[in-house]
Amino acid sequence: MAAPIEFVCIASHDSRSDPAITLEQKAWAFCGAGGSDGHQWTRIDPTAVETLRSRPGNGNGNGNGVHLTADKSAERSLTGRPAR
């Protein structure tokens, strides 16, 4: 089984490609729109990527069993910018 996804992008990007998986704050993150930048990450309960891909809206964190939690982390993203 693959490592669970801990962040989803809730930004309103135009759908650019297939969903994307990347690292954010040392954890896997999922962008259903496949955006390459301009992400707005929100932490979720660790969830299998297959669950996110099979949901309406491509896993944008809006319901269907994914529980959002506040991100109170002071960590920085891997890009060196403050985490969003």
C-alpha positions, 0 to 999 in steps of 0.5 A: 500500500502506498503512503497516505495523503495528508494534504489536499489542495483546495485552491480554485485552479483550472484543471490542467492535467491529471491529479498531481501528488507532491511533497508538502511539509514532509508528507504527501499532498494531492492536487485534484486539478493537477496544478503546478503552482498556486496551491492552497494546502489543507491537512486531512486525516491520512487517506489513501490516494485511491479514495481521493481519486475516486471522489467527485471533485478529485479530492478537493477536501469537500466532504465524502469522508475526508476530515479536515483538521487545522494545520498549526504546524510551524514547518516550512514547505520544501520550497522554502516558503512558509507553508500555506 
